[in-house]
Every structure is written in C-alpha cells, then in structure tokens.
Amino acid sequence: MAEIFDDRACALGEGPLWHPLRDTLFWFDITANRLLCRGAAGPQDWPLGENTSAAGWIDRDRLLLASETALWVFDIDSGALDRITGLEADNPVTRSNDGRADPWGGFWIGTMGKAAEPGAGAIWRLWRGELRRLYAPITISNAISFTPDRRHAHFADTAKSIVWRVALDPATGWPKGDPAIFLDLGPEGLRPDGAVCDAAGNLWLAEWGTARVSVYGPDGQRRGSHSVGGRHSSCPAFGGPGFGTLFVTTARQGLSPAVLAAEPQNGCTFALAPGATGLAEYQVLL
C-alpha cells in the first residue's frame, strides 16, 4: 500500500532521484520551477528560474540539473547554478522532461513542447562533454531507463503510447542499431510516463492517469501493478535502505477543482514497498 512520503502537492511532480551518498530523495515540481528534497533532516526546496525536470548526482554536494534551456551543475548547499551547455536554448517552445544518468556516466534527457506540441521534442545524451541528439521528433519524452546488464536503454513517447528499447555499445553507451518497440500500450489506452529498472531487469512504469505503476518483465509482459494515491503517477525511483522502497511522484495537472478538493493527495510524492529491489542511480561523470 502506497503511503504519502511528502505532502507538498506538486502541480507537475517529476524526476525523483534517490541520492545514494545523502540518503535523500530529490524531485521537481516542473511548472512551479521548484526543486524539492526530503531526507533525515526533513524537507527542503529551492526556487529555480525556469522549468526544470530531471537530475543526476555528480558527487555528494552537486547535482546535474536539466532545465528548459540548459544543463547545469547545482550546488546543493549553496544553491548555486553553473551552466554546462545549452539544451534547445534557442527554442522557446520546448522544455526538458524525463531524464536519467546511464551506466557510463552519461546523462539522457528528453525534451517536449510546453503545450505538448506534436513532434516538438527530442531525446538527447550528454557524455564526455558532448551533447548529441539521439531521436526526434518526440512529442512527450519519457521512460528513460537502463537495463541492469547495460545492454539496452528504454525511452517513450507518451503521446504515441509506445516504449522503445535500443541496444547500447558496451564500451561507450551510445545507441547501436534502430530502436524496437518494447511496449505498445495504445490498444489499452495507456500513456507511459517515467520508468526505472529494478535489479532483476523488470521495468517499473508510471502510467499517467491510472494512479498506478505497472511492472513489465524483460519480455515485455506485464507482471503486476501497484496502486499510488495520486491519479497522475508520473515517475518512480528506487531508494531507501537496500533500495527496497519505490518512490513515486504525482501531478495535479489537468485535474478538476472538484477532484482536487475531494482528493487533496494528488500531487504528493508516495512511497511503497514493492517487493523488489532497485539499484543505485548511476553517477554523472563530467
């Protein structure tokens, strides 16, 4: 049973990251331009100057942040931001969305139109100082995740209800070959959002609008679902002792005033015991 981990309701909660050196969960309220966290010291948050959506950890004191215009180094203690490189900075239509560090120390980040304009977004990868566009056009980038054997990456276009899987070069982590459809959720009317792999290689996928996270085996078969207290489950992340807790962000976006009044937990961040074990998020190497 999912319980509220943090009751600060987000308009668009996203990008949960368990920092393995701080035992702290970080996440974003994208449209409120805010970074939040909760650890042993309690809750904390930082205002940001623009839509910011995803993070990776560089070391104990620094995060890589992806915003609507750039990738940044963020100093957790001081709140200072240092720009690394632009991210579609010349395109006011788009912002960053889902992202995650890869096993080689790189960082994958997706973009999308701020109003989900069709085909406005793309999937990018930062590695060893190079930011390279991998896939376009994408309408709503999501589900960026990596199998624990380092052989494949996943990514999704929520608007198409499709999650793809692509092989990765074992030496560099760059994609090799063409992506193949891993999940086509269109026939069920499901919209894939954020995702993460567990230690056994299963994909834990937030399905927007369903108040749940579903588990898919490496063969693409659904193995179960776990209820979450917010209707718009947006992204899961493993953390806690032994990486045995699944944290899930949710959103209030698109819900009516009547629903929000009756269900004020929408937008909160939840935690549950999933009966599975995750892995530490990979370190970003700059």
C-alpha positions in Angstrom: 0.0 0.0 0.0 1.4 3.4 -1.0 1.8 6.0 1.7 2.4 9.7 1.4 6.2 10.3 1.7 5.9 14.1 1.2 2.7 16.1 1.3 3.8 19.1 -0.6 1.4 18.8 -3.5 3.1 19.5 -6.9 1.4 20.8 -10.0 3.7 18.5 -12.0 5.8 16.3 -9.7 8.6 14.6 -11.7 12.2 13.4 -11.8 12.6 11.6 -8.5 16.3 10.8 -7.7 17.5 9.0 -4.6 20.9 10.3 -3.8 22.9 7.3 -2.6 25.5 9.4 -0.7 23.0 11.6 1.1 20.1 9.1 1.6 17.8 11.8 0.3 15.1 11.9 -2.3 15.2 14.9 -4.7 12.4 15.7 -7.2 10.9 18.6 -9.1 7.7 20.5 -9.5 8.3 21.3 -13.1 5.8 24.0 -13.8 6.3 25.7 -10.4 10.1 25.9 -11.2 11.0 24.2 -7.9 13.4 21.5 -6.7 12.4 19.6 -3.6 14.0 17.1 -1.3 13.4 15.1 1.8 15.9 13.2 3.9 16.7 12.6 7.5 16.9 16.4 8.1 13.4 16.9 6.8 12.0 18.7 3.8 13.8 21.4 1.8 13.2 23.2 -1.5 14.8 25.6 -3.9 13.2 28.0 -6.3 14.5 27.8 -9.8 14.4 30.3 -12.6 12.7 28.2 -15.2 11.1 24.8 -15.8 13.5 22.1 -14.5 12.7 18.5 -14.6 15.4 15.9 -14.1 18.7 15.4 -12.2 21.6 13.1 -11.8 24.1 13.1 -8.9 27.7 14.2 -9.6 29.1 13.8 -6.0 27.8 14.3 -2.5 27.3 18.0 -2.9 26.5 18.5 -6.6 23.7 17.5 -9.0 23.3 17.8 -12.7 20.0 19.5 -13.5 18.2 19.7 -16.8 16.1 22.8 -17.4 14.2 24.2 -20.3 17.3 26.0 -21.7 20.4 24.2 -20.4 22.2 21.6 -18.3 23.5 22.9 -15.1 25.7 21.9 -12.1 23.8 22.6 -9.0 25.5 23.0 -5.6 23.1 21.6 -3.0 24.5 23.5 0.0 24.7 27.0 -1.6 22.0 26.7 -4.3 24.4 28.0 -6.9 24.0 27.0 -10.6 26.8 26.7 -13.1 25.8 26.3 -16.8 27.3 23.4 -18.7 25.7 23.6 -22.1 22.5 24.8 -23.7 19.6 22.5 -24.3 17.4 23.7 -27.1 18.0 27.2 -25.7 17.1 28.9 -28.9 13.7 27.2 -29.0 11.2 28.9 -26.6 8.5 26.2 -27.4 10.3 23.4 -25.6 11.4 22.4 -22.1 13.2 19.4 -20.6 11.2 16.5 -19.3 12.3 13.0 -18.3 16.0 12.2 -17.8 18.3 9.7 -16.1 22.1 9.0 -15.8 23.4 6.0 -17.7 25.9 3.3 -16.6 28.8 5.1 -18.4 28.4 8.3 -16.5 26.4 10.0 -19.3 23.0 11.6 -19.0 20.0 11.1 -21.2 17.4 13.9 -21.3 14.2 14.3 -23.3 12.5 17.5 -24.3 8.9 18.3 -25.3 6.8 21.3 -26.2 5.5 23.2 -23.2 2.0 22.6 -24.5 2.8 19.1 -25.8 3.1 20.4 -29.4 3.3 17.4 -31.7 6.8 16.3 -32.5 8.4 19.3 -30.9 10.7 17.3 -28.6 13.7 15.0 -28.8 15.9 12.6 -26.8 19.5 13.8 -26.1 22.6 12.3 -24.4 25.4 14.2 -22.7 28.7 12.2 -22.4 32.2 13.4 -22.1 31.3 17.0 -22.8 29.3 16.2 -26.0 25.5 16.8 -26.1 24.2 14.7 -29.0 20.6 14.5 -30.3 19.6 10.8 -30.5 15.9 10.7 -31.5 13.4 13.1 -33.0 10.7 14.0 -33.4 9.2 13.2 -30.0 6.1 14.7 -28.6 6.3 13.8 -24.9 9.6 12.2 -23.9 9.5 9.7 -21.1 10.5 6.4 -19.6 14.3 6.9 -20.0 15.9 3.9 -18.2 18.6 1.3 -18.5 18.7 -2.4 -18.0 21.0 -3.6 -15.3 23.1 -5.7 -17.7 23.9 -2.4 -19.5 22.7 -3.8 -22.8 19.7 -1.7 -23.5 18.0 1.7 -22.9 14.3 2.4 -22.9 12.5 5.6 -23.9 8.9 6.5 -24.6 6.7 9.0 -26.5 3.7 9.3 -24.2 1.6 10.7 -27.0 2.1 7.5 -29.0 1.7 5.2 -26.1 4.9 3.4 -27.1 8.0 2.5 -25.1 11.1 1.6 -27.3 14.2 -0.4 -26.4 17.5 0.1 -28.1 20.8 -1.7 -27.9 23.8 0.1 -26.4 27.5 0.0 -27.3 29.2 -1.8 -24.4 32.2 0.5 -24.5 30.6 3.9 -24.8 26.9 3.6 -24.1 25.9 5.2 -27.4 22.9 3.5 -29.1 23.6 1.0 -31.8 21.1 -0.1 -34.4 17.5 1.0 -34.6 15.1 1.2 -31.6 12.5 -1.6 -31.4 9.0 -1.3 -29.9 9.2 -2.8 -26.4 5.6 -1.9 -25.3 2.7 -0.7 -27.4 0.1 0.4 -24.8 -2.1 2.1 -27.3 -4.7 -0.8 -27.5 -5.2 -0.4 -23.8 -5.4 3.4 -23.9 -2.5 3.7 -21.5 0.0 6.6 -21.5 3.6 5.6 -20.4 5.3 8.2 -18.2 8.5 7.8 -16.2 10.2 4.4 -15.6 13.1 2.7 -13.9 14.5 -0.8 -14.0 14.9 -3.0 -10.9 17.9 -5.2 -10.2 16.2 -8.2 -11.9 15.7 -6.2 -15.2 12.0 -5.5 -14.8 10.7 -2.1 -16.0 8.6 -0.2 -13.4 6.5 2.2 -15.5 4.2 5.0 -14.3 1.1 5.1 -16.3 -0.4 8.6 -16.4 -4.0 8.9 -15.3 -4.2 5.4 -13.8 -3.0 6.0 -10.2 -0.6 3.1 -10.6 2.9 1.9 -11.5 3.0 -1.3 -13.6 5.8 -3.8 -13.8 6.9 -5.3 -17.1 9.3 -8.2 -17.4 12.3 -8.2 -19.8 9.9 -9.9 -22.3 7.5 -7.0 -22.2 4.8 -8.9 -20.3 3.0 -7.1 -17.5 3.7 -8.8 -14.2 1.6 -6.7 -12.0 0.6 -3.2 -10.9 0.9 -1.2 -7.7 -1.6 1.5 -6.7 -0.5 5.0 -6.0 -2.5 7.6 -4.1 -2.4 10.3 -6.9 -4.3 9.8 -10.2 -1.4 11.1 -12.3 1.5 8.9 -11.4 4.5 10.4 -13.2 7.8 8.7 -12.3 9.1 6.0 -10.0 12.6 5.8 -8.3 14.1 3.1 -6.1 15.7 4.2 -2.8 15.7 3.8 0.9 17.5 1.0 2.9 18.7 -1.6 0.4 16.9 0.2 -2.4 13.7 -1.6 -1.3 11.4 1.4 -1.4 9.7 2.7 -4.5 9.1 6.4 -4.5 6.5 7.8 -7.0 5.9 11.4 -7.9 2.4 12.5 -9.0 0.8 15.6 -10.5 -2.3 17.8 -10.1 -2.1 19.0 -13.7 -5.4 18.6 -15.6 -7.5 17.6 -12.6 -10.7 19.5 -11.9 -11.2 21.7 -8.8 -13.8 19.2 -7.6 -11.3 16.3 -7.9 -8.6 18.2 -6.2 -10.9 19.2 -3.3 -12.1 15.6 -2.8 -8.6 14.1 -3.3 -6.0 16.6 -1.9 -3.3 13.9 -2.0 -3.0 14.4 -5.8 0.4 15.9 -6.5 2.0 14.4 -3.4 5.0 12.1 -3.5 4.4 8.5 -2.4 6.4 5.5 -1.1 5.6 1.9 -1.2 7.3 -1.5 -0.5 7.2 -3.1 -4.0 8.6 -6.5 -3.2 11.5 -5.8 -5.5 15.0 -4.3 -5.1 16.3 -1.4 -7.2 19.9 -0.3 -7.9 21.7 3.0 -7.0 21.3 5.6 -9.7 24.5 5.9 -11.8 26.9 8.8 -11.1 27.2 11.5 -13.7 30.8 11.9 -14.8 31.6 15.4 -16.2 
